[in-house]
Amino acid sequence: MTKKVMKITDPWTGLMQCAVCGAEHHGHMKPGSDGKYYPQAWRCHNGCSLDPAE
Ligand SMILES: [Zn+2]
């Protein structure tokens, strides 16, 4: 199970921030569905993961 590494910091603009490295980007909403983001929007561009490294 994959946790979402990105957290919404500004719901109005869709701005998200990575909980690991702090990188920010704007998530792109799916057209026609309120409040739904594309799955890739929930991944950090740097490939961060909330799963603990072993
Ligand atoms: Zn990150």
mmCIF file of the protein (N, C-alpha, C, O) and its ligand, coordinates in Angstrom:
data_MODEL
# 
_entry.id   MODEL 
# 
loop_
_entity.id 
_entity.type 
_entity.pdbx_number_of_molecules 
1 polymer     1 
2 non-polymer 1 
# 
_entity_poly.entity_id                      1 
_entity_poly.type                           'polypeptide(L)' 
_entity_poly.nstd_linkage                   no 
_entity_poly.nstd_monomer                   no 
_entity_poly.pdbx_seq_one_letter_code       MTKKVMKITDPWTGLMQCAVCGAEHHGHMKPGSDGKYYPQAWRCHNGCSLDPAE 
_entity_poly.pdbx_seq_one_letter_code_can   MTKKVMKITDPWTGLMQCAVCGAEHHGHMKPGSDGKYYPQAWRCHNGCSLDPAE 
_entity_poly.pdbx_strand_id                 A 
# 
loop_
_entity_poly_seq.entity_id 
_entity_poly_seq.num 
_entity_poly_seq.mon_id 
_entity_poly_seq.hetero 
1 1  MET n 
1 2  THR n 
1 3  LYS n 
1 4  LYS n 
1 5  VAL n 
1 6  MET n 
1 7  LYS n 
1 8  ILE n 
1 9  THR n 
1 10 ASP n 
1 11 PRO n 
1 12 TRP n 
1 13 THR n 
1 14 GLY n 
1 15 LEU n 
1 16 MET n 
1 17 GLN n 
1 18 CYS n 
1 19 ALA n 
1 20 VAL n 
1 21 CYS n 
1 22 GLY n 
1 23 ALA n 
1 24 GLU n 
1 25 HIS n 
1 26 HIS n 
1 27 GLY n 
1 28 HIS n 
1 29 MET n 
1 30 LYS n 
1 31 PRO n 
1 32 GLY n 
1 33 SER n 
1 34 ASP n 
1 35 GLY n 
1 36 LYS n 
1 37 TYR n 
1 38 TYR n 
1 39 PRO n 
1 40 GLN n 
1 41 ALA n 
1 42 TRP n 
1 43 ARG n 
1 44 CYS n 
1 45 HIS n 
1 46 ASN n 
1 47 GLY n 
1 48 CYS n 
1 49 SER n 
1 50 LEU n 
1 51 ASP n 
1 52 PRO n 
1 53 ALA n 
1 54 GLU n 
# 
loop_
_struct_asym.id 
_struct_asym.entity_id 
A 1 
B 2 
# 
loop_
_chem_comp.id 
_chem_comp.type 
_chem_comp.mon_nstd_flag 
ALA 'L-peptide linking' y 
ARG 'L-peptide linking' y 
ASN 'L-peptide linking' y 
ASP 'L-peptide linking' y 
CYS 'L-peptide linking' y 
GLN 'L-peptide linking' y 
GLU 'L-peptide linking' y 
GLY 'peptide linking'   y 
HIS 'L-peptide linking' y 
ILE 'L-peptide linking' y 
LEU 'L-peptide linking' y 
LYS 'L-peptide linking' y 
MET 'L-peptide linking' y 
PRO 'L-peptide linking' y 
SER 'L-peptide linking' y 
THR 'L-peptide linking' y 
TRP 'L-peptide linking' y 
TYR 'L-peptide linking' y 
VAL 'L-peptide linking' y 
ZN  non-polymer         . 
# 
_pdbx_entity_nonpoly.entity_id   2 
_pdbx_entity_nonpoly.name        ? 
_pdbx_entity_nonpoly.comp_id     ZN 
# 
_pdbx_nonpoly_scheme.asym_id         B 
_pdbx_nonpoly_scheme.entity_id       2 
_pdbx_nonpoly_scheme.mon_id          ZN 
_pdbx_nonpoly_scheme.ndb_seq_num     1 
_pdbx_nonpoly_scheme.pdb_seq_num     101 
_pdbx_nonpoly_scheme.auth_seq_num    101 
_pdbx_nonpoly_scheme.pdb_mon_id      ZN 
_pdbx_nonpoly_scheme.auth_mon_id     ZN 
_pdbx_nonpoly_scheme.pdb_strand_id   A 
_pdbx_nonpoly_scheme.pdb_ins_code    . 
# 
loop_
_atom_site.group_PDB 
_atom_site.id 
_atom_site.type_symbol 
_atom_site.label_atom_id 
_atom_site.label_alt_id 
_atom_site.label_comp_id 
_atom_site.label_asym_id 
_atom_site.label_entity_id 
_atom_site.label_seq_id 
_atom_site.pdbx_PDB_ins_code 
_atom_site.Cartn_x 
_atom_site.Cartn_y 
_atom_site.Cartn_z 
_atom_site.occupancy 
_atom_site.B_iso_or_equiv 
_atom_site.pdbx_formal_charge 
_atom_site.auth_seq_id 
_atom_site.auth_comp_id 
_atom_site.auth_asym_id 
_atom_site.auth_atom_id 
_atom_site.pdbx_PDB_model_num 
ATOM   1   N  N  . MET A 1 1  ? 0.840   -1.188 0.000   1.00 0.00 ? 1   MET A N  1 
ATOM   2   C  CA . MET A 1 1  ? 0.000   0.000  0.000   1.00 0.00 ? 1   MET A CA 1 
ATOM   3   C  C  . MET A 1 1  ? 0.882   1.248  0.000   1.00 0.00 ? 1   MET A C  1 
ATOM   4   O  O  . MET A 1 1  ? 1.787   1.400  0.821   1.00 0.00 ? 1   MET A O  1 
ATOM   5   N  N  . THR A 1 2  ? 0.592   2.114  -0.928  1.00 0.00 ? 2   THR A N  1 
ATOM   6   C  CA . THR A 1 2  ? 1.423   3.306  -1.070  1.00 0.00 ? 2   THR A CA 1 
ATOM   7   C  C  . THR A 1 2  ? 0.735   4.508  -0.453  1.00 0.00 ? 2   THR A C  1 
ATOM   8   O  O  . THR A 1 2  ? -0.409  4.830  -0.775  1.00 0.00 ? 2   THR A O  1 
ATOM   9   N  N  . LYS A 1 3  ? 1.452   5.153  0.430   1.00 0.00 ? 3   LYS A N  1 
ATOM   10  C  CA . LYS A 1 3  ? 0.915   6.382  1.016   1.00 0.00 ? 3   LYS A CA 1 
ATOM   11  C  C  . LYS A 1 3  ? 1.202   7.553  0.094   1.00 0.00 ? 3   LYS A C  1 
ATOM   12  O  O  . LYS A 1 3  ? 2.152   7.535  -0.689  1.00 0.00 ? 3   LYS A O  1 
ATOM   13  N  N  . LYS A 1 4  ? 0.373   8.554  0.204   1.00 0.00 ? 4   LYS A N  1 
ATOM   14  C  CA . LYS A 1 4  ? 0.584   9.749  -0.596  1.00 0.00 ? 4   LYS A CA 1 
ATOM   15  C  C  . LYS A 1 4  ? 1.671   10.606 0.048   1.00 0.00 ? 4   LYS A C  1 
ATOM   16  O  O  . LYS A 1 4  ? 1.573   11.031 1.199   1.00 0.00 ? 4   LYS A O  1 
ATOM   17  N  N  . VAL A 1 5  ? 2.695   10.835 -0.739  1.00 0.00 ? 5   VAL A N  1 
ATOM   18  C  CA . VAL A 1 5  ? 3.817   11.605 -0.213  1.00 0.00 ? 5   VAL A CA 1 
ATOM   19  C  C  . VAL A 1 5  ? 3.550   13.099 -0.314  1.00 0.00 ? 5   VAL A C  1 
ATOM   20  O  O  . VAL A 1 5  ? 4.135   13.902 0.413   1.00 0.00 ? 5   VAL A O  1 
ATOM   21  N  N  . MET A 1 6  ? 2.658   13.455 -1.226  1.00 0.00 ? 6   MET A N  1 
ATOM   22  C  CA . MET A 1 6  ? 2.355   14.871 -1.410  1.00 0.00 ? 6   MET A CA 1 
ATOM   23  C  C  . MET A 1 6  ? 1.191   15.287 -0.522  1.00 0.00 ? 6   MET A C  1 
ATOM   24  O  O  . MET A 1 6  ? 0.218   14.550 -0.359  1.00 0.00 ? 6   MET A O  1 
ATOM   25  N  N  . LYS A 1 7  ? 1.308   16.470 0.041   1.00 0.00 ? 7   LYS A N  1 
ATOM   26  C  CA . LYS A 1 7  ? 0.209   17.020 0.824   1.00 0.00 ? 7   LYS A CA 1 
ATOM   27  C  C  . LYS A 1 7  ? -0.249  18.320 0.174   1.00 0.00 ? 7   LYS A C  1 
ATOM   28  O  O  . LYS A 1 7  ? 0.560   19.123 -0.290  1.00 0.00 ? 7   LYS A O  1 
ATOM   29  N  N  . ILE A 1 8  ? -1.551  18.503 0.155   1.00 0.00 ? 8   ILE A N  1 
ATOM   30  C  CA . ILE A 1 8  ? -2.095  19.741 -0.405  1.00 0.00 ? 8   ILE A CA 1 
ATOM   31  C  C  . ILE A 1 8  ? -1.791  20.897 0.544   1.00 0.00 ? 8   ILE A C  1 
ATOM   32  O  O  . ILE A 1 8  ? -2.167  20.867 1.715   1.00 0.00 ? 8   ILE A O  1 
ATOM   33  N  N  . THR A 1 9  ? -1.117  21.897 0.033   1.00 0.00 ? 9   THR A N  1 
ATOM   34  C  CA . THR A 1 9  ? -0.849  23.075 0.857   1.00 0.00 ? 9   THR A CA 1 
ATOM   35  C  C  . THR A 1 9  ? -1.761  24.226 0.465   1.00 0.00 ? 9   THR A C  1 
ATOM   36  O  O  . THR A 1 9  ? -1.988  25.138 1.259   1.00 0.00 ? 9   THR A O  1 
ATOM   37  N  N  . ASP A 1 10 ? -2.283  24.189 -0.749  1.00 0.00 ? 10  ASP A N  1 
ATOM   38  C  CA . ASP A 1 10 ? -3.206  25.243 -1.182  1.00 0.00 ? 10  ASP A CA 1 
ATOM   39  C  C  . ASP A 1 10 ? -4.275  24.640 -2.084  1.00 0.00 ? 10  ASP A C  1 
ATOM   40  O  O  . ASP A 1 10 ? -4.072  24.498 -3.290  1.00 0.00 ? 10  ASP A O  1 
ATOM   41  N  N  . PRO A 1 11 ? -5.417  24.285 -1.492  1.00 0.00 ? 11  PRO A N  1 
ATOM   42  C  CA . PRO A 1 11 ? -6.477  23.628 -2.267  1.00 0.00 ? 11  PRO A CA 1 
ATOM   43  C  C  . PRO A 1 11 ? -6.995  24.473 -3.421  1.00 0.00 ? 11  PRO A C  1 
ATOM   44  O  O  . PRO A 1 11 ? -7.540  23.939 -4.387  1.00 0.00 ? 11  PRO A O  1 
ATOM   45  N  N  . TRP A 1 12 ? -6.829  25.781 -3.325  1.00 0.00 ? 12  TRP A N  1 
ATOM   46  C  CA . TRP A 1 12 ? -7.398  26.650 -4.353  1.00 0.00 ? 12  TRP A CA 1 
ATOM   47  C  C  . TRP A 1 12 ? -6.591  26.582 -5.630  1.00 0.00 ? 12  TRP A C  1 
ATOM   48  O  O  . TRP A 1 12 ? -7.145  26.687 -6.724  1.00 0.00 ? 12  TRP A O  1 
ATOM   49  N  N  . THR A 1 13 ? -5.296  26.408 -5.504  1.00 0.00 ? 13  THR A N  1 
ATOM   50  C  CA . THR A 1 13 ? -4.455  26.347 -6.695  1.00 0.00 ? 13  THR A CA 1 
ATOM   51  C  C  . THR A 1 13 ? -3.973  24.932 -6.968  1.00 0.00 ? 13  THR A C  1 
ATOM   52  O  O  . THR A 1 13 ? -3.355  24.673 -8.001  1.00 0.00 ? 13  THR A O  1 
ATOM   53  N  N  . GLY A 1 14 ? -4.254  24.007 -6.041  1.00 0.00 ? 14  GLY A N  1 
ATOM   54  C  CA . GLY A 1 14 ? -3.777  22.647 -6.226  1.00 0.00 ? 14  GLY A CA 1 
ATOM   55  C  C  . GLY A 1 14 ? -2.313  22.487 -5.891  1.00 0.00 ? 14  GLY A C  1 
ATOM   56  O  O  . GLY A 1 14 ? -1.676  21.519 -6.308  1.00 0.00 ? 14  GLY A O  1 
ATOM   57  N  N  . LEU A 1 15 ? -1.775  23.434 -5.138  1.00 0.00 ? 15  LEU A N  1 
ATOM   58  C  CA . LEU A 1 15 ? -0.368  23.343 -4.779  1.00 0.00 ? 15  LEU A CA 1 
ATOM   59  C  C  . LEU A 1 15 ? -0.157  22.239 -3.755  1.00 0.00 ? 15  LEU A C  1 
ATOM   60  O  O  . LEU A 1 15 ? -0.866  22.138 -2.753  1.00 0.00 ? 15  LEU A O  1 
ATOM   61  N  N  . MET A 1 16 ? 0.841   21.417 -4.042  1.00 0.00 ? 16  MET A N  1 
ATOM   62  C  CA . MET A 1 16 ? 1.160   20.299 -3.154  1.00 0.00 ? 16  MET A CA 1 
ATOM   63  C  C  . MET A 1 16 ? 2.614   20.393 -2.732  1.00 0.00 ? 16  MET A C  1 
ATOM   64  O  O  . MET A 1 16 ? 3.451   20.951 -3.441  1.00 0.00 ? 16  MET A O  1 
ATOM   65  N  N  . GLN A 1 17 ? 2.897   19.832 -1.556  1.00 0.00 ? 17  GLN A N  1 
ATOM   66  C  CA . GLN A 1 17 ? 4.275   19.814 -1.083  1.00 0.00 ? 17  GLN A CA 1 
ATOM   67  C  C  . GLN A 1 17 ? 4.641   18.405 -0.660  1.00 0.00 ? 17  GLN A C  1 
ATOM   68  O  O  . GLN A 1 17 ? 3.849   17.686 -0.050  1.00 0.00 ? 17  GLN A O  1 
ATOM   69  N  N  . CYS A 1 18 ? 5.867   18.032 -1.003  1.00 0.00 ? 18  CYS A N  1 
ATOM   70  C  CA . CYS A 1 18 ? 6.359   16.712 -0.630  1.00 0.00 ? 18  CYS A CA 1 
ATOM   71  C  C  . CYS A 1 18 ? 6.661   16.681 0.856   1.00 0.00 ? 18  CYS A C  1 
ATOM   72  O  O  . CYS A 1 18 ? 7.310   17.585 1.383   1.00 0.00 ? 18  CYS A O  1 
ATOM   73  N  N  . ALA A 1 19 ? 6.188   15.634 1.537   1.00 0.00 ? 19  ALA A N  1 
ATOM   74  C  CA . ALA A 1 19 ? 6.402   15.516 2.974   1.00 0.00 ? 19  ALA A CA 1 
ATOM   75  C  C  . ALA A 1 19 ? 7.833   15.104 3.287   1.00 0.00 ? 19  ALA A C  1 
ATOM   76  O  O  . ALA A 1 19 ? 8.264   15.198 4.436   1.00 0.00 ? 19  ALA A O  1 
ATOM   77  N  N  . VAL A 1 20 ? 8.565   14.656 2.295   1.00 0.00 ? 20  VAL A N  1 
ATOM   78  C  CA . VAL A 1 20 ? 9.922   14.167 2.527   1.00 0.00 ? 20  VAL A CA 1 
ATOM   79  C  C  . VAL A 1 20 ? 10.956  15.240 2.222   1.00 0.00 ? 20  VAL A C  1 
ATOM   80  O  O  . VAL A 1 20 ? 11.761  15.590 3.086   1.00 0.00 ? 20  VAL A O  1 
ATOM   81  N  N  . CYS A 1 21 ? 10.940  15.766 0.999   1.00 0.00 ? 21  CYS A N  1 
ATOM   82  C  CA . CYS A 1 21 ? 11.989  16.704 0.597   1.00 0.00 ? 21  CYS A CA 1 
ATOM   83  C  C  . CYS A 1 21 ? 11.481  18.138 0.516   1.00 0.00 ? 21  CYS A C  1 
ATOM   84  O  O  . CYS A 1 21 ? 12.277  19.063 0.355   1.00 0.00 ? 21  CYS A O  1 
ATOM   85  N  N  . GLY A 1 22 ? 10.166  18.341 0.627   1.00 0.00 ? 22  GLY A N  1 
ATOM   86  C  CA . GLY A 1 22 ? 9.635   19.691 0.651   1.00 0.00 ? 22  GLY A CA 1 
ATOM   87  C  C  . GLY A 1 22 ? 9.425   20.311 -0.714  1.00 0.00 ? 22  GLY A C  1 
ATOM   88  O  O  . GLY A 1 22 ? 9.060   21.482 -0.816  1.00 0.00 ? 22  GLY A O  1 
ATOM   89  N  N  . ALA A 1 23 ? 9.654   19.532 -1.773  1.00 0.00 ? 23  ALA A N  1 
ATOM   90  C  CA . ALA A 1 23 ? 9.450   20.061 -3.118  1.00 0.00 ? 23  ALA A CA 1 
ATOM   91  C  C  . ALA A 1 23 ? 7.968   20.348 -3.342  1.00 0.00 ? 23  ALA A C  1 
ATOM   92  O  O  . ALA A 1 23 ? 7.098   19.614 -2.873  1.00 0.00 ? 23  ALA A O  1 
ATOM   93  N  N  . GLU A 1 24 ? 7.703   21.430 -4.068  1.00 0.00 ? 24  GLU A N  1 
ATOM   94  C  CA . GLU A 1 24 ? 6.321   21.799 -4.322  1.00 0.00 ? 24  GLU A CA 1 
ATOM   95  C  C  . GLU A 1 24 ? 6.018   21.710 -5.811  1.00 0.00 ? 24  GLU A C  1 
ATOM   96  O  O  . GLU A 1 24 ? 6.872   22.002 -6.648  1.00 0.00 ? 24  GLU A O  1 
ATOM   97  N  N  . HIS A 1 25 ? 4.809   21.308 -6.128  1.00 0.00 ? 25  HIS A N  1 
ATOM   98  C  CA . HIS A 1 25 ? 4.332   21.418 -7.495  1.00 0.00 ? 25  HIS A CA 1 
ATOM   99  C  C  . HIS A 1 25 ? 2.813   21.529 -7.467  1.00 0.00 ? 25  HIS A C  1 
ATOM   100 O  O  . HIS A 1 25 ? 2.166   21.264 -6.454  1.00 0.00 ? 25  HIS A O  1 
ATOM   101 N  N  . HIS A 1 26 ? 2.279   21.921 -8.589  1.00 0.00 ? 26  HIS A N  1 
ATOM   102 C  CA . HIS A 1 26 ? 0.834   22.016 -8.698  1.00 0.00 ? 26  HIS A CA 1 
ATOM   103 C  C  . HIS A 1 26 ? 0.282   20.718 -9.273  1.00 0.00 ? 26  HIS A C  1 
ATOM   104 O  O  . HIS A 1 26 ? 0.706   20.261 -10.334 1.00 0.00 ? 26  HIS A O  1 
ATOM   105 N  N  . GLY A 1 27 ? -0.669  20.134 -8.555  1.00 0.00 ? 27  GLY A N  1 
ATOM   106 C  CA . GLY A 1 27 ? -1.334  18.952 -9.065  1.00 0.00 ? 27  GLY A CA 1 
ATOM   107 C  C  . GLY A 1 27 ? -2.345  19.354 -10.123 1.00 0.00 ? 27  GLY A C  1 
ATOM   108 O  O  . GLY A 1 27 ? -2.947  20.426 -10.058 1.00 0.00 ? 27  GLY A O  1 
ATOM   109 N  N  . HIS A 1 28 ? -2.518  18.481 -11.088 1.00 0.00 ? 28  HIS A N  1 
ATOM   110 C  CA . HIS A 1 28 ? -3.486  18.753 -12.142 1.00 0.00 ? 28  HIS A CA 1 
ATOM   111 C  C  . HIS A 1 28 ? -4.734  17.927 -11.897 1.00 0.00 ? 28  HIS A C  1 
ATOM   112 O  O  . HIS A 1 28 ? -4.679  16.702 -11.797 1.00 0.00 ? 28  HIS A O  1 
ATOM   113 N  N  . MET A 1 29 ? -5.843  18.608 -11.803 1.00 0.00 ? 29  MET A N  1 
ATOM   114 C  CA . MET A 1 29 ? -7.101  17.912 -11.554 1.00 0.00 ? 29  MET A CA 1 
ATOM   115 C  C  . MET A 1 29 ? -7.605  17.233 -12.820 1.00 0.00 ? 29  MET A C  1 
ATOM   116 O  O  . MET A 1 29 ? -7.394  17.703 -13.938 1.00 0.00 ? 29  MET A O  1 
ATOM   117 N  N  . LYS A 1 30 ? -8.264  16.131 -12.605 1.00 0.00 ? 30  LYS A N  1 
ATOM   118 C  CA . LYS A 1 30 ? -8.918  15.470 -13.727 1.00 0.00 ? 30  LYS A CA 1 
ATOM   119 C  C  . LYS A 1 30 ? -10.084 16.318 -14.201 1.00 0.00 ? 30  LYS A C  1 
ATOM   120 O  O  . LYS A 1 30 ? -10.866 16.817 -13.392 1.00 0.00 ? 30  LYS A O  1 
ATOM   121 N  N  . PRO A 1 31 ? -10.199 16.478 -15.498 1.00 0.00 ? 31  PRO A N  1 
ATOM   122 C  CA . PRO A 1 31 ? -11.321 17.261 -16.010 1.00 0.00 ? 31  PRO A CA 1 
ATOM   123 C  C  . PRO A 1 31 ? -12.644 16.582 -15.694 1.00 0.00 ? 31  PRO A C  1 
ATOM   124 O  O  . PRO A 1 31 ? -12.800 15.375 -15.878 1.00 0.00 ? 31  PRO A O  1 
ATOM   125 N  N  . GLY A 1 32 ? -13.575 17.363 -15.225 1.00 0.00 ? 32  GLY A N  1 
ATOM   126 C  CA . GLY A 1 32 ? -14.921 16.854 -15.025 1.00 0.00 ? 32  GLY A CA 1 
ATOM   127 C  C  . GLY A 1 32 ? -15.155 16.145 -13.712 1.00 0.00 ? 32  GLY A C  1 
ATOM   128 O  O  . GLY A 1 32 ? -16.268 15.686 -13.452 1.00 0.00 ? 32  GLY A O  1 
ATOM   129 N  N  . SER A 1 33 ? -14.121 16.041 -12.865 1.00 0.00 ? 33  SER A N  1 
ATOM   130 C  CA . SER A 1 33 ? -14.353 15.412 -11.570 1.00 0.00 ? 33  SER A CA 1 
ATOM   131 C  C  . SER A 1 33 ? -13.838 16.333 -10.478 1.00 0.00 ? 33  SER A C  1 
ATOM   132 O  O  . SER A 1 33 ? -12.637 16.592 -10.393 1.00 0.00 ? 33  SER A O  1 
ATOM   133 N  N  . ASP A 1 34 ? -14.714 16.813 -9.668  1.00 0.00 ? 34  ASP A N  1 
ATOM   134 C  CA . ASP A 1 34 ? -14.353 17.788 -8.654  1.00 0.00 ? 34  ASP A CA 1 
ATOM   135 C  C  . ASP A 1 34 ? -13.396 17.212 -7.626  1.00 0.00 ? 34  ASP A C  1 
ATOM   136 O  O  . ASP A 1 34 ? -13.630 16.146 -7.057  1.00 0.00 ? 34  ASP A O  1 
ATOM   137 N  N  . GLY A 1 35 ? -12.318 17.942 -7.404  1.00 0.00 ? 35  GLY A N  1 
ATOM   138 C  CA . GLY A 1 35 ? -11.423 17.597 -6.313  1.00 0.00 ? 35  GLY A CA 1 
ATOM   139 C  C  . GLY A 1 35 ? -10.585 16.360 -6.523  1.00 0.00 ? 35  GLY A C  1 
ATOM   140 O  O  . GLY A 1 35 ? -9.937  15.885 -5.589  1.00 0.00 ? 35  GLY A O  1 
ATOM   141 N  N  . LYS A 1 36 ? -10.586 15.822 -7.743  1.00 0.00 ? 36  LYS A N  1 
ATOM   142 C  CA . LYS A 1 36 ? -9.805  14.604 -7.985  1.00 0.00 ? 36  LYS A CA 1 
ATOM   143 C  C  . LYS A 1 36 ? -8.546  14.956 -8.769  1.00 0.00 ? 36  LYS A C  1 
ATOM   144 O  O  . LYS A 1 36 ? -8.589  15.661 -9.777  1.00 0.00 ? 36  LYS A O  1 
ATOM   145 N  N  . TYR A 1 37 ? -7.447  14.452 -8.283  1.00 0.00 ? 37  TYR A N  1 
ATOM   146 C  CA . TYR A 1 37 ? -6.186  14.694 -8.969  1.00 0.00 ? 37  TYR A CA 1 
ATOM   147 C  C  . TYR A 1 37 ? -5.738  13.440 -9.698  1.00 0.00 ? 37  TYR A C  1 
ATOM   148 O  O  . TYR A 1 37 ? -6.097  12.316 -9.346  1.00 0.00 ? 37  TYR A O  1 
ATOM   149 N  N  . TYR A 1 38 ? -4.944  13.678 -10.719 1.00 0.00 ? 38  TYR A N  1 
ATOM   150 C  CA . TYR A 1 38 ? -4.342  12.533 -11.395 1.00 0.00 ? 38  TYR A CA 1 
ATOM   151 C  C  . TYR A 1 38 ? -3.417  11.796 -10.421 1.00 0.00 ? 38  TYR A C  1 
ATOM   152 O  O  . TYR A 1 38 ? -2.793  12.421 -9.563  1.00 0.00 ? 38  TYR A O  1 
ATOM   153 N  N  . PRO A 1 39 ? -3.330  10.481 -10.550 1.00 0.00 ? 39  PRO A N  1 
ATOM   154 C  CA . PRO A 1 39 ? -2.498  9.702  -9.622  1.00 0.00 ? 39  PRO A CA 1 
ATOM   155 C  C  . PRO A 1 39 ? -1.053  10.184 -9.581  1.00 0.00 ? 39  PRO A C  1 
ATOM   156 O  O  . PRO A 1 39 ? -0.427  10.182 -8.522  1.00 0.00 ? 39  PRO A O  1 
ATOM   157 N  N  . GLN A 1 40 ? -0.527  10.593 -10.718 1.00 0.00 ? 40  GLN A N  1 
ATOM   158 C  CA . GLN A 1 40 ? 0.879   11.011 -10.729 1.00 0.00 ? 40  GLN A CA 1 
ATOM   159 C  C  . GLN A 1 40 ? 1.106   12.308 -9.979  1.00 0.00 ? 40  GLN A C  1 
ATOM   160 O  O  . GLN A 1 40 ? 2.236   12.635 -9.620  1.00 0.00 ? 40  GLN A O  1 
ATOM   161 N  N  . ALA A 1 41 ? 0.019   13.054 -9.740  1.00 0.00 ? 41  ALA A N  1 
ATOM   162 C  CA . ALA A 1 41 ? 0.147   14.298 -8.984  1.00 0.00 ? 41  ALA A CA 1 
ATOM   163 C  C  . ALA A 1 41 ? 0.539   14.022 -7.539  1.00 0.00 ? 41  ALA A C  1 
ATOM   164 O  O  . ALA A 1 41 ? 1.083   14.890 -6.857  1.00 0.00 ? 41  ALA A O  1 
ATOM   165 N  N  . TRP A 1 42 ? 0.259   12.810 -7.080  1.00 0.00 ? 42  TRP A N  1 
ATOM   166 C  CA . TRP A 1 42 ? 0.546   12.463 -5.682  1.00 0.00 ? 42  TRP A CA 1 
ATOM   167 C  C  . TRP A 1 42 ? 1.947   11.934 -5.503  1.00 0.00 ? 42  TRP A C  1 
ATOM   168 O  O  . TRP A 1 42 ? 2.323   11.540 -4.399  1.00 0.00 ? 42  TRP A O  1 
ATOM   169 N  N  . ARG A 1 43 ? 2.729   11.915 -6.566  1.00 0.00 ? 43  ARG A N  1 
ATOM   170 C  CA . ARG A 1 43 ? 4.112   11.444 -6.439  1.00 0.00 ? 43  ARG A CA 1 
ATOM   171 C  C  . ARG A 1 43 ? 5.067   12.615 -6.535  1.00 0.00 ? 43  ARG A C  1 
ATOM   172 O  O  . ARG A 1 43 ? 4.885   13.518 -7.351  1.00 0.00 ? 43  ARG A O  1 
ATOM   173 N  N  . CYS A 1 44 ? 6.075   12.592 -5.703  1.00 0.00 ? 44  CYS A N  1 
ATOM   174 C  CA . CYS A 1 44 ? 7.091   13.642 -5.742  1.00 0.00 ? 44  CYS A CA 1 
ATOM   175 C  C  . CYS A 1 44 ? 7.928   13.492 -7.006  1.00 0.00 ? 44  CYS A C  1 
ATOM   176 O  O  . CYS A 1 44 ? 8.244   12.382 -7.434  1.00 0.00 ? 44  CYS A O  1 
ATOM   177 N  N  . HIS A 1 45 ? 8.280   14.636 -7.594  1.00 0.00 ? 45  HIS A N  1 
ATOM   178 C  CA . HIS A 1 45 ? 9.112   14.613 -8.803  1.00 0.00 ? 45  HIS A CA 1 
ATOM   179 C  C  . HIS A 1 45 ? 10.491  14.029 -8.513  1.00 0.00 ? 45  HIS A C  1 
ATOM   180 O  O  . HIS A 1 45 ? 11.179  13.558 -9.418  1.00 0.00 ? 45  HIS A O  1 
ATOM   181 N  N  . ASN A 1 46 ? 10.879  14.064 -7.263  1.00 0.00 ? 46  ASN A N  1 
ATOM   182 C  CA . ASN A 1 46 ? 12.195  13.528 -6.898  1.00 0.00 ? 46  ASN A CA 1 
ATOM   183 C  C  . ASN A 1 46 ? 12.125  12.055 -6.532  1.00 0.00 ? 46  ASN A C  1 
ATOM   184 O  O  . ASN A 1 46 ? 13.131  11.451 -6.159  1.00 0.00 ? 46  ASN A O  1 
ATOM   185 N  N  . GLY A 1 47 ? 10.942  11.484 -6.640  1.00 0.00 ? 47  GLY A N  1 
ATOM   186 C  CA . GLY A 1 47 ? 10.807  10.055 -6.381  1.00 0.00 ? 47  GLY A CA 1 
ATOM   187 C  C  . GLY A 1 47 ? 10.805  9.693  -4.911  1.00 0.00 ? 47  GLY A C  1 
ATOM   188 O  O  . GLY A 1 47 ? 11.145  8.566  -4.552  1.00 0.00 ? 47  GLY A O  1 
ATOM   189 N  N  . CYS A 1 48 ? 10.430  10.623 -4.059  1.00 0.00 ? 48  CYS A N  1 
ATOM   190 C  CA . CYS A 1 48 ? 10.427  10.351 -2.624  1.00 0.00 ? 48  CYS A CA 1 
ATOM   191 C  C  . CYS A 1 48 ? 9.325   9.341  -2.275  1.00 0.00 ? 48  CYS A C  1 
ATOM   192 O  O  . CYS A 1 48 ? 8.333   9.195  -2.989  1.00 0.00 ? 48  CYS A O  1 
ATOM   193 N  N  . SER A 1 49 ? 9.537   8.664  -1.164  1.00 0.00 ? 49  SER A N  1 
ATOM   194 C  CA . SER A 1 49 ? 8.556   7.707  -0.677  1.00 0.00 ? 49  SER A CA 1 
ATOM   195 C  C  . SER A 1 49 ? 8.435   7.828  0.831   1.00 0.00 ? 49  SER A C  1 
ATOM   196 O  O  . SER A 1 49 ? 9.421   8.078  1.525   1.00 0.00 ? 49  SER A O  1 
ATOM   197 N  N  . LEU A 1 50 ? 7.223   7.650  1.334   1.00 0.00 ? 50  LEU A N  1 
ATOM   198 C  CA . LEU A 1 50 ? 7.023   7.707  2.785   1.00 0.00 ? 50  LEU A CA 1 
ATOM   199 C  C  . LEU A 1 50 ? 7.399   6.399  3.456   1.00 0.00 ? 50  LEU A C  1 
ATOM   200 O  O  . LEU A 1 50 ? 7.545   6.329  4.676   1.00 0.00 ? 50  LEU A O  1 
ATOM   201 N  N  . ASP A 1 51 ? 7.551   5.374  2.651   1.00 0.00 ? 51  ASP A N  1 
ATOM   202 C  CA . ASP A 1 51 ? 7.937   4.102  3.231   1.00 0.00 ? 51  ASP A CA 1 
ATOM   203 C  C  . ASP A 1 51 ? 9.369   4.199  3.775   1.00 0.00 ? 51  ASP A C  1 
ATOM   204 O  O  . ASP A 1 51 ? 10.252  4.720  3.093   1.00 0.00 ? 51  ASP A O  1 
ATOM   205 N  N  . PRO A 1 52 ? 9.600   3.711  4.977   1.00 0.00 ? 52  PRO A N  1 
ATOM   206 C  CA . PRO A 1 52 ? 10.940  3.814  5.551   1.00 0.00 ? 52  PRO A CA 1 
ATOM   207 C  C  . PRO A 1 52 ? 11.953  3.015  4.740   1.00 0.00 ? 52  PRO A C  1 
ATOM   208 O  O  . PRO A 1 52 ? 11.692  1.884  4.329   1.00 0.00 ? 52  PRO A O  1 
ATOM   209 N  N  . ALA A 1 53 ? 13.100  3.618  4.524   1.00 0.00 ? 53  ALA A N  1 
ATOM   210 C  CA . ALA A 1 53 ? 14.155  2.939  3.785   1.00 0.00 ? 53  ALA A CA 1 
ATOM   211 C  C  . ALA A 1 53 ? 14.788  1.877  4.667   1.00 0.00 ? 53  ALA A C  1 
ATOM   212 O  O  . ALA A 1 53 ? 15.060  2.103  5.847   1.00 0.00 ? 53  ALA A O  1 
ATOM   213 N  N  . GLU A 1 54 ? 15.014  0.732  4.081   1.00 0.00 ? 54  GLU A N  1 
ATOM   214 C  CA . GLU A 1 54 ? 15.581  -0.347 4.882   1.00 0.00 ? 54  GLU A CA 1 
ATOM   215 C  C  . GLU A 1 54 ? 16.971  -0.714 4.422   1.00 0.00 ? 54  GLU A C  1 
ATOM   216 O  O  . GLU A 1 54 ? 17.594  -1.609 4.993   1.00 0.00 ? 54  GLU A O  1 
HETATM 217 ZN ZN . ZN  B 2 .  ? 10.161  14.713 -2.446  1.00 0.00 2 101 ZN  A ZN 1 
# 
